[in-house]
C-alpha cells in the first residue's frame, strides 16, 4: 500500500472537513434545529421523546439527536460540537469506500488495494459531499449507516455461504440498517433493498434473496424495537404522525414538502459531482469492458451500479426533494469513478481522461472570469463581495483548481493523475467558509444578532417568529419561547393542550406585550417584524443585521 496516499487523504480530510467546523456561525433552519434539539435532550434528560422549544417534535427518530447530544456533552455547546457528527460520518463513509475497493484482489502487478485511498479521495472531493459534510444535518449520519449496511452485505455476499464470516457481516448490516432507521426512518429499509435485491438477481443468486435477508432484517428489528416501543408508550401518536406526514405526504402526495420535478436530481447531480463530472465518460468507458466478468472487480462494479442507479431513480420519483437526499448515491459513484478511471489509464487510453480534465479546467476558468467580472464591474450596482479580500481568496482557490488540472494532465502515472484532480479543490474547500457572500450571511445566520444578546435574564419573556425559533432557543438557552402568528415546523407540537398558550396571534400580541412591559424580547426576520409593525407597540430598543437579516426588539 502506498502510505503517502493515506497520509495525503488524511490531511485532505482534516483540513477540509474537521478544521473549519467552528469557523462560521450556525445556519438556519437546519443547523440551529440540530443544535437545539440535542441541547434539550441533555438539559431535559428526556432521551426518548424529541422536543424543540419544549414542544413535541416528531419529524425524525431519535438516534441523530443522541449523536449530536453526545458530541455536545464531550465538546460543549459550540459550533464545533454541533457539526462534528456530520464530519465524522463523512470520514467513516470514506473509510468504508476504501475498504470496499481494497477488498478487490486482482492479478495485476499494481494491486488495487495499494491505491484504494484514491476512491475515498474521489468521494471526499465531490462538491456535493463537501457541501453538507461539515454542516449539522442528519443526512450525513443517515448516509453513513446506509453505506455501512450495504457494504457489510456486500462483504457477506463475498464470503462462503453459511460461514461465520458471512453471518458476522450480515449482523453488522442489520445493526447499521437499524441505526439508519433510528436516524431518519423507513428509507433505511428501502435503499438497501433497492440495491441488494437487484444485485442478487443480476448474479442469479435467487436463493440468497431469502437466505441472506432474514438475519439482517431480524437484527435491524432488534435494534429498533426498544426505542420504538418506549416512544409509543410515551407518545402513542408518534408513529402515526411520523409515517403519514414524514413519509407518505413528504414523498408521495401532490402537496409534498420541497416538491420538485422528476428531473431535479438529474439537473443538480452534475454540479454536485464536480470536479469529476467531466470525467464520467472516461469512467464509463473504463467500466464497460469489465462489467460482465467474474472477477472481484466486476462484481463490485455491478453491485455499485445497482447501488447508484436504482436509489437515484427512487429519489427522483418521489415528490419531495432536497439535494441532501441523494447523498447515499455518492459512495457507489466514487467507487465506479475510481475503477473506471484506473482501468482506462492502465490501458493507456489517456486521451479521454485528458479531455475530461481539460474540460474541468476550462469550466473553473470560466467561473474565475465570471467572479472577476462581477467583482470589478458589478451588475446593476451588485457586487458579490463587499470586501475585496474575499474575492481574492476565492479567485486564488479557483486558480489552484485549474493548476492541479494541468498537473493531472502532466502526471505520468495513473495514480498521480487521479490524485492531482482529487486534491484540486482543497484550497476552495478551506476558503469557502470564510468567503460566504454577505447577502447569505445576513439572511441565513441569526446568530449575528442573537449572540449579542444571549445573556438576558431568566425572567425575560421571549417571542419569536417561526423561522428564528430554533436559533432563539439555542442562543438564549431557553425552551419556553412564545411563537408569533404561526408555528411552522412546530405546528404539530402546538396542537397539544399543554402547548396551546405558546402561540400568540397578531390581534392579541399588543395586549400581551403591554401586560408584560419591561421584560419582553421579540426576535425574528426583519421582513416579518416590518410586516407586523402595525400590530406591535413601538420598541424601546432595536438591533438587527440588515434589511435581509434578523432583528431583536425589546419592550
N, C-alpha and C positions, 0 to 999 in steps of 0.2 A: 504494500500500500504506500502511496506517495504521501508521506507525512506532511509535506508542505501544503498540499491541497486541504488537508484537515485544518491546519493552522490558519490558512487564509479564510476558510469557511467560518471558523470560529470568530476570527477578527471581524469579518463582514457582519456576522450576526450580532456581535456585541456592539459594534459601532453604530449599526443601523437600527437595531431593534431594542437594545437594552439601554444604551447611553442616553437617548433622547426622552425616556419615559416621563421624566419630571419637568421637561423644559417648558411646556405650554400649559395654560390653564385648561380646565375641563370644558369640553364642548357640550352643548345642549342639543337634543334631549338625551341621547344615549349615555354619554359618559357620566353626567350628573345622576342619572337614574341608577346606573350600575355602581355608582359610588354610594348613593344614599341608601338603597335597599339593604346592602350588606351592613352598613353602619347601624341601621335599625335592627338588623339581626343580632348584632353584638350588644347594643345598648338595651334592647328589649328582652334579650335572652330567648327569643322565640325562633327556633331553628326549624320549625315545621311549616308555619303559615307565613308566606311573604307579605310584607307591608311596605307601603310607600306613603310617607306623611301620616303614619299611624293608621292608614286605611288599607283594607284588604286589597291585595294586588295579585290577580290570578293569571296574568298573561304568560308566565313561564313557570316550570317546576323549580326546584329549589337548589340543585347542585351548583349551578353557576354562581348563585349568591353565596353559597358556602365557600367556594373557591376564593371569591373576592373578599369575603369576610376574614378568612384565614390570612390572606395577604395583608389586610389592614391590621390584624392583630399582631402580626410579626413586624411590619414595617411602619405602622402608624397610619393615621388618617391623612394621607398626602397623595399627590398625583402619581408618584412612582408606584405606590402600593395598589392604587386603583387600576393602573394599566398593566401591571406585571403579569397577571394571569393570561392576558391575551398574548403577550410577547413570548412567555414560556410555552404556551400552546403551539405557537408557530414554530418555535425551536424544536419541540418534540415531534411535530409533524415532519419537519425536515429530517430528523433522525430516523423516522420510520421509512422515509423515501430512501435514505442512504442504505438502510438495512435491506430493503426490498431489492435494490439494484445490486448490492454486494452479494446477495444470495445467488445471483446468477453465476454459474460456472460454465466456462467455455474452453475450447481447445486453443484459443488464440494465444499468441505469445504474450500479448498485453492483456492480462486478465481483467474482466470487468470490475472486480472488487477493488482494484487499485485506484480506479478513477470514479468510484461511486459518489464521492463527495461532490462531483460536478452536477449530479442530478439534484442534490439538495440545494446547491447554489442556484440552479435554474429556478427552483421553487421560490427561494428567498428573494431572488432578484426580480420576480414578477411584480409589476406595479400594483396589480390587484391584491396580492398578498401583503405587500408593504402598506398599502393604503389603509388597511384595517388591522395590521399586525401589531401596532403599538398604540391602539386606542381601545378604550374599555367597551367592548361589545361581547356578547355571549357567543357570536358566530365562530370565533377562533377556537374556543374551547370545544364547542359542538363539532366543528370540523376535525379537530384532533381526535376526538373519541370515535368519530366515524372512520377516520383513517386507520386508527388502531384496530377497530373491529374488522374492517375489510382486509387490512394487511394480515392480521392474525389468521383469518380464514384462509387467505391465500397460502400462508406458510403451512397451515394444516393440510391443505389440498396437495401440497408437495411431499408430505410425509406418507409412509406406508399405511394403508388402511387398517384402522383398529389399533394402531400403535399408541404407546404412551405419549409420544411427542405430538401426535395428531390430536389426542384428547386435550392435552395441555393448551395447545393453540386454540382449539375450539372453546375451551373455558375462558381463555383470555379474550377471545372475540365476543363472547357473551357478556363478560364483565364490561368491556368497553361499550358495547351496544346499550346495556342498561344505564351506564353513566351518561351516554349521549341522550337517552330518553329523559333522564332526570335533569338534563341541561336545557333541552328545547322541545321535547315531546315526541309525538308519533312519527315524525320524519326519521327518527333514529332507526326505525324498522324498515321504512320504505326504501331508503337509499341502499343499504346493504342487500336487500332482496333484489332491487333493480340491477345490482352489479353481479351478485353471486349466481343467481338462478340462470341468467342468460349465459354466463361463462361456463357453468357446468353443462348446460345444454349444448353449447358450442363444442365442448370437449367430449360430448356424447357420454357423459358420466351421469346417466339418468338416475341410477340407483342412489347416487350420492346426494341427490336433491333432498331426499328424506333422511338418509342415513347420517349425513353430516349436519343436518339442520336442527334436530331435536335438542342436542346438548347446548349449543349457544342460546337457543330460544329459552330453554329452561333456566339457564344461568342468568340471562337478562331479566327474566321474571323474578327470580330470587333477589336480584339487586334492586329492582324497582318496588316490589311489593311492600316492604316495611314502611317506607315513607308514604307510598300510595295509600295504604290502609290508615296510617296515622292522620294524614291530611283529610281523608274522607271522614274520619271520626270527629275531627275538629271542625271542619267546614264541609258539610255534605254537598254543597253546590259547586265545589271546586272543579270536579271532573266534568260536570255538565257545561260550565262556562268555558273551561279550557278546551274541551273537544269541539264544541259547536262554534265558539267565537274565534278561537285562535287557529283552528284548522279548517273547518268547513267554510266559514264565512271568509276567512282571510285568503284561502287558496282557490275556492271554487265559485263562490257567488259573484253575481254581476256587480255588486257594490263592494267588492273586496277592498280591503285597505291596500294602498300603494298599487292600484290597478294599472297594469301596463299591457301592451300588445304582446302577442306570441313572440315577436321578433326582437323584443327588448334586449335580451341577453346576447343575441347574435350581433346586434349593433354595438353593444358595450364591450363584449369579450376582446375584440382586437386591441382596444386601449388598455384593458386590464392585463393582457398577456405581454405587453411591452416589457423589455426590449426584444422579446423573442417572436413577435408577431410576424415579421418579415422572414423569419427562418422556418415557419411552419411548412411551406412547400418542400424545403430541403429535408425536414424531419419525415414528412410523408413519404418522400422518395426513398428514404433510408429504411423505413418501417416495412414498406410493401414487399420487398423480396423475402423477408423472414417471417411474415405473419402466419404463413401456413405450415411452418416447420414443426418439428417435435422437440426442439431444444428448450432449455430453461428460458432462454431469451424470448423465443417465440411464444411460449405460454404466458410469460409476463406481459408481453405486448398485447395478446388477446384479452387477458384479464384487465389491463389498463384501458383498453378501448371500451370494454363494457362499463368500466368504472367512470369513464369520462363522458361517453356519448349518451347513455340512457338516463343517468341523473340530470344531465344538462337538458335533455328534451323534456324530462318530467318537470323541472323547474320552469321551463319555458311555457309548458302547457297550463301551469297554474295561473290564476287571475292576478293575485297579489305578487309583486316582485320588488325586491331590493337587490342592489349589487352584491351585498354580502351573502345572499342565498347560494350563489354558485361557488363559494369558497371550497366545498368538498370536491370540486372538479379540478382544482389546481394540482394536487399531488399526482394524479394519473397524467395530467398534461406534462408535468415536469419529467416524469419517467419516460413518456413517449418521445418527448423532445430530445432527451439525452440519448436514448437508444437509437433513434433515427439519425441524429447528427453524427454520433460516433461511427455508425455503420457507413454513412456517406463519406465521411472524411477518411476512414480507414481504407475505403475502396478507391481513394484518390479522385473522387468526384467533388473537387473542391470549388468548382466554378459556381455551382448552385448555392453553396454556402457563402461564397464571396459576394454574390449578388444580393443575397438576403442581408448580410451585414452592411453592405453599401447602402441598401435601401433604408436600413435603420439609421445610419449616419446622416443621410440626406434628410430624413424625417425630423430628426432632432436639430439639424441645421436650420430647417425652416422654422421650427419653434423658436430657436435662438434669434433669428432675424425678426420674427414677429414680436418677441419680447423687447428687442432693442427699438423697434419702430414705435410700439405703443408707449414705451417708457420715455423716449426722447420727443417724439412728435405728438403723442396723445391722440385721442379720438373723441371729438366733441368735448374737449377740455377734460377728458377722462384719462388718468394715468393709473397703471396697475398698482404702483407703489408710491407712497408719499416720500419715503426715504430711499434715496438712490442706492445706498449700500445694499439694500435687499435685492434690488435688480442686478447689481454687480455680482453678488454671491450666487444668485440663481443662474446668471449667464455663465459664470465660471464652471458651475456644475454641469451645464449643458455642453460646454466646450470639452470637459473631461469625458463625457459620454462619447462625443464624436472622436476624440483622440483614441479612446480604447477600442472603438470600432475599427479605426485604422490599424491599431496594433493587432487586433484579432485577424485581420486580413493578412498582415505581415508575418504572423506566427507560423512556424513550420509544422509543429506537432498539432495533432487533433486536440489534445487536451489543452494546449496553450490557446488555441482559437476559441474554444468554448469558455475557458477561464477568463480571457480578456473581456468577452462580451458579458459574462456573468458579473464581473466586477465593475463594469462600466457605470452603473447608476449609484455607486456607493456614496459619492460626494453629494449627488442630488438628494438621496435619501436622508443624509445628515442635515443639509442646509434647509430643506423644505420646512422643517419645524420652526425655523427662525425667519422664514420669508413668507409667511402666510399674509395674503393681501389684507390691508387694513379694513376693507369692507367686510370680509369674512370674520375677522377678529371681532368687530363690533356687533355683528348680527348673531354670532354663534357662541360667544363666550360671556355669559352673565357675570362670571367671577370678577371681571374688571371693576364692576361696581360693588358687588356683594362682599368681596374681600375687604373693602374699605370700611365696612360697617358690620363686621361679623361679631363684634364684642358688645352687642346690645344686651340689655338687662333681661333676665328671665321672665319678668312680668310684662314685657312688651308683647302686644298683640300684633302678629304679622298677617298681612293679607297679600295674596299673590294671584296673578293670572295663571292659567293652566300651563302655559309654555315655560314658566320660570319656577314652578313649584318644586321640582326635584333639586334644582340648584339652590333655592332659598333654604330648603331643609338641610342640605349638605353644608353650606357655608355658615348658616346660623345655628347649626346643631339643634334643630327643632323638628318635631314630628306632630305638631298641633297647629299647623298654619291653615288659615281660612282661605277658601278659593272664591274668587270674584267672577261672577257671570256664568262660568262653565267649568266642568271638571276635567274635560279632555280624557286622557287615559285613566283618570281616577273616577270616571262616571260610575263604573260598576261598584266600587267601594263606597261611594256616596249613597247608594240605594239602601244600605243597611240602616236600621233605625238609630243605632248609636253614632251614626256619622251624618245624619241629615242636617244638623245645625252648622256643619262646616262649610256649607255653600251659601254665599251671600249674593242676592241679585242686585242689579243696578238700582232698582227703585228703593231699596232699603239700606244701601251702603252709606248714604249720608247720615241717616239717623244712627247707624251703628258706630260710625266714626265720632259723631258728636257725643254719644254716651260714654265713649272711652277716650276722649280727647286728652292728649298729653302722653299717651303710651301706644300710639298706633304707628306701624311701619307698613307702607304699601309699596310693593315691588312688582315689576312686570316689564314687558316690552314697551318701549317709548310710544310706538304707534298705538298700542292698546290703551295706555293711560291717556293719550291725547284724544282718542276716540270716546273715552268715557268721561272726559273732563267736565262736561256739563252736569254730570250726576254727582261729581265729587266736590267737597269743600276745597278752598284754597289751602295748599300745604304750607306748613311752617318752614320746611326745608326741602330742597330738591337736589338730587345728584343723578347724573346719567353718563352714558358712554357714547353719546352722539345720537343723531336722529334715527339711525337704523339699529340702535343698540338697546340697552336696558336702563331702567330708571329706578330710583328709590326715593320715595317721598315720606316725610314724617308729619304727624299731626299731634 
